[in-house]
C-alpha cells in the first residue's frame, strides 16, 4: 500500500526511513511493507535454504539473499525494492547496500495485504529491469506463478504439490508442499 504521497520520494528518503520501518521505493512512491506472517517467513527460510544448498552442492557462483535485502533494480536510484528472495549470479552487482541492478531470479511470497504489487507493478518492473526468472508464491491459493523472461518468454502456474522446475538452475525442482 503506498504511503500518502506528499511529494516525489528519492533514494535518500528510502535510506533515511526510521529504524525498523520497511518500505519500497518505486518511481518516486514509497510503499509500506507490513510485517510478514509465519507461513510467509517459513517459505522464505525454506526456499532460501533449498536454493543455497543447490548452489553450494553444485559449486555455483550465484548467491541467494532473503529479505530484508535492498535491490536497486535498475541501478539508477529510482527503484529500491526488497524482494522476499533474490538470487544474484553477477557478483559485480553486489555492494554494501545490497544489489545494484536486476537479480537473476526473484521470488515474492504474496502477502494478504497487497497482492496487486507482486502481480502487476513488480512483474512489470522485474521484467523490464532484466530479471531472468520471477516466481510469485501465493500461500492463500496454494499456487506458484512462474515467469521466464529470457529467450522465448514463458509463464506457468503450478500447485504447491507440483514439482516446479527452476529455469536458472538445470536439474533443480522445488515442491512447495514439501517445505511446509
N, C-alpha and C positions, 0 to 999 in steps of 0.2 A: 504494500500500500504506500503510495507516495506521501512523503512528509509535506505538509502545507508549504507551497512554494511562495516564499516571499521575494525570491529573486532567482536568477540562474546560479546554481552552485558549481563549484570548481573542485579540483582535486585537493586544493588546500583546505576547503571546508570538510571534505571527506576525511582527510588525515587529522583534522582537529576536532573531530566529534568527541563528546565527553567520554571518558573512560567507561567501557562496558556497553556503550550504545553501538549497535551494529546497523549498518545501512549500506546500500549500494548506490553508486553514482552512475546514472545512465542519461547521457545527453543533457546534463545540467539539472537533472532532477534527482533528489535523494529519495530512496525507497527504504523505509524502515523494515527491519527484519525481526520478526517475532522469535522468541526462544523456541527451539525445536522440541518436539515431544520425544518420548522414549523410543518408539519404533523408528522414528527418523534418525536418531542418534545411533541406534543399533545397526541400521542399514549402512550408515556412513562407516562405522567401525568395521563391520564385516566385509563390505565391498572393498574398502581400502586395504584390509588385510589380504584378501584374495589377490588383488591386483599387485600389491607389494611382493607377496610371496612368489607370484608368477614371474615378475621382473627379476627378482633375486635368483630364483632357480634357473632362469634362462640366461643369467649374467647379462641382463639387459642394461641399457644406459638410461632408460626413462626413469623419472621419479614421480611418485604419487603423493599428493598433499590433500588432507581433509580440511574442511572449513573449521575455523576461520582462516582463510588464506587469500590474500588480496591478489587480484588479477587485473592489470591494466590492459584491458582486452585488445585495444588497437595500438598500444604503446604511444598514445597521444594525450594522455591525462584527461580525456573526456568521459571515459567509461571505466569505472572501477567496480568490479563485481567480486562476489565471494561464492564461487560455485561450491556445492557440497563436496565434490571430489574433482580434483584437477590432475591430469597426467601430462607431464611435460617431458618431451624427448630431446629438445634442444636446450642444453644447459646454459647457453648464452642468453636465454630469456629469463633466467633466474637472477634475482637481485635480493638485497636485504629486505626490500619491501614486499617481495612476492614474485609474481611473474609479469614480465614486460612484453606483452604480446599474447597471441592466442595459444592456449594449451592445445595439445594434440587430441585429448579426449576429456570431455566434461560430463559428469553425472550430476543431475539435480534430483533431489528427493522432493516430491510435491508436498507442500505444506497446505493444510486445510484453509489457512487464512488467505492465500493468494496464489491459486494455481495458474491464473492467467499469465503471470510473468514468465513462468517456465515454458508454457506452450506457445506464447506469441512473442513478447518482447525479447526474451533471451534467445529463443530459437532463431529469430532474425539476426540478432547481434552476433551470436556464435557462428552462424553460417557465413555471414559477410566478413567476419574477422579472420576466418581461416581455420576454425576448429575442424578437425578431420572427422571426429565421431562425437555424437551427443546422445546421451540416454536421459530420458525422463522417467523416473521410477515413481509410480503412483500407488502408495500403500492403501489408500481408501478403495481404489478399484482393483487392486492387485494385478496391475498391468505395467508393462515397460514399453515405452515408445522409443525406438532406436532410429538414429539418423546417421548416415554416412554421407559426407559432403565431398568426397574425392571421386574423381572419375565419373562413372555413372552413379549419380546420387540415388541413394536408397532410403526407404523408410519402412520399418516393420513394427508390428505390435505383437508383444509376447505376453503370455500369462506368467505369473510368478512360478508356476510349476514347469515351465518350458526351459530347455537348455538354450541360453541366449549366446550366440557366437559374438566374440569380440573382434571387430574388424581390425583394430590396431595390432592385435597380437594373435598370430596364427596358432591354432590349437587350444586357445583359451575359450571355454564356455562357462557361463555362470547361470546357476539356477537359484533365483532369489529365494524361493521357499526353503531351500536347504540352509539359508543363512539366518532364518528367523527361529 
